[in-house]
Amino acid sequence: MANKKKRNPTEETLTGIITPVEWDNYQVIEVALSATDDELYLIENGDKFLDLVQTCIQATGRVTRDRKIIRTIRIKRFNIIEDF
């Protein structure tokens, strides 16, 4: 029987701020997108966004939600929003 924990991912565009969610000795090692829909999306390819902490972006990518309300996004493309 297939594992059905995760729903099929959909491509969505979200706007929000890159926020740190995990540190190692004061260094940010994992980030999330705190989106304008009041949800937090862990960024699967977050290593590419570590230098953008506290930056507002519009991101398009594959969004996955599981039954425990964990949301993730794998960002394919993004734009920095200067005046948010």
Secondary structure, DSSP 8 states (H G I E B T S, - for coil): ----SB---EEEEEEEEEEEEEEETTEEEEEEEEETTS-EEEETTGGGGGGGTT-EEEEEEEEEEBTT--EEEEEEEEEE-S--
